[in-house]
Amino acid sequence: MQTPRARANAALLQAVYYLDRELAPPTKVRAFIRALGTVDALSDDELVERTNSQTLTELEGIGPSTGEVIADAVLDRPSSYLAKLEARTRIPIGAGEEIRDAIRGDCHLHSVWSDGAAPVAAMAEAARALGHDYMVLTDHSARLTIAHGLDEARVRKQLDEVAALNAQMAPFRVLSGLEVDILEDGSLDLADDLLADLDIVVGSVHSKFRMPREDMTRRLVMAIASPHVDMIGHITNRKVAGGGRDGSVFDAEIVFAACARFDTAIEINCRPERQDPPEDLVTLARQWDLKFCINTDAHAPGQLEWQPYGCDKLAQLDIGADSVINTWSADELVGWASSR
């Protein structure tokens, strides 16, 4: 039986999960994380006493909302706050239900090793709870210093953690990977011999989005031609939320011809603020008979639930699960990447 403090921690973590699922403002998520720290510093007796005396909010880091969630958990009663939050943040699945049912893993996600909010183990547990057979850990590479990108030494160290997790979580698998930065000249920011040791590599542009059309086309084609880049992430780099950001300009026919030539997949990035690529480019990619990979680009466990956005997009464009590589088993996925 859980202790009052354990119940309170679980409830606060559930709130964080739901808030991450709806991409809530960071300040809201941090409020619940601060409350976790406050609860951890209390004994069970003090937590119960403050709950009964209704003095939880006198503690630094606990406000009305977090206090309500804690009190409900301590008293072991249903939380109306969590129930409303779950209902509000639930992600419906529409036309893409058949594709979502066929998906067996997520090939683009981040952990605290770079700019994610959760340890690798927490991301893996969340992926397994969603019914996935595997996930590909793709933290950022060294060039993206703002995201605490990994250099070769840190990648090698991370591989040890992945191996240990796989021993603990079998048959679920954490596949090794990286979201490697595509530099301005189309080269990659980590050495080929390191990338060759990874199961899956996502190549993405994270700088100089406004390069001239010809230069951006060459940049993408050079990365696509690399035998180590298995898919191109958020290919236009657009943002459709907040202030927004126009997508990069490139010759899509040439880029997709290169993808067809080198058997490089196109990511369907499910982040709500990205929704990348747009429908017209997905349609054009289909005409080139390209492979797709429906990824969440999750930076927190709750965001792993975003795949329905991409599944619905493909289904609405009459693209089926047979074009989606993360409907394959882990062995099939790794075998394809190795064969390239």
Stockholm file with secondary structure:
# STOCKHOLM 1.0

chainA/1-340         MQTPRARANAALLQAVYYLDRELAPPTKVRAFIRALGTVDALSDDELVERTNSQTLTELEGIGPSTGEVIADAVLDRPSSYLAKLEARTRIPIGAGEEIRDAIRGDCHLHSVWSDGAAPVAAMAEAARALGHDYMVLTDHSARLTIAHGLDEARVRKQLDEVAALNAQMAPFRVLSGLEVDILEDGSLDLADDLLADLDIVVGSVHSKFRMPREDMTRRLVMAIASPHVDMIGHITNRKVAGGGRDGSVFDAEIVFAACARFDTAIEINCRPERQDPPEDLVTLARQWDLKFCINTDAHAPGQLEWQPYGCDKLAQLDIGADSVINTWSADELVGWASSR
#=GR chainA/1-340 SS CCCHHHHHHHHHHHHHHHHHHTTCCHHHHHHHHHHHHHHHTSCHHHHHHHHHTTCGGGSTTCCHHHHHHHHHHHTTCCCHHHHHHHHHHCCCCCTTHHHHHHCCEEEEECCTTTTCSSCHHHHHHHHHHTTCSEEEECCBBTTCGGGTCBCHHHHHHHHHHHHHHHHHHTTSEEEEEEEEEBCTTSCBSSCHHHHTTSSEEEEECCSCTTCCHHHHHHHHHHHHTSTTCCEECSTTCCBCSTTCBCCCCCCHHHHHHHHHHHTCEEEEECCTTTCBSCHHHHHHHHHTTCCEEEECCBSSGGGGGGHHHHHHHHHHTTCCGGGBGGGSCHHHHHHHHHHC
#=GC SS_cons         CCCHHHHHHHHHHHHHHHHHHTTCCHHHHHHHHHHHHHHHTSCHHHHHHHHHTTCGGGSTTCCHHHHHHHHHHHTTCCCHHHHHHHHHHCCCCCTTHHHHHHCCEEEEECCTTTTCSSCHHHHHHHHHHTTCSEEEECCBBTTCGGGTCBCHHHHHHHHHHHHHHHHHHTTSEEEEEEEEEBCTTSCBSSCHHHHTTSSEEEEECCSCTTCCHHHHHHHHHHHHTSTTCCEECSTTCCBCSTTCBCCCCCCHHHHHHHHHHHTCEEEEECCTTTCBSCHHHHHHHHHTTCCEEEECCBSSGGGGGGHHHHHHHHHHTTCCGGGBGGGSCHHHHHHHHHHC
//
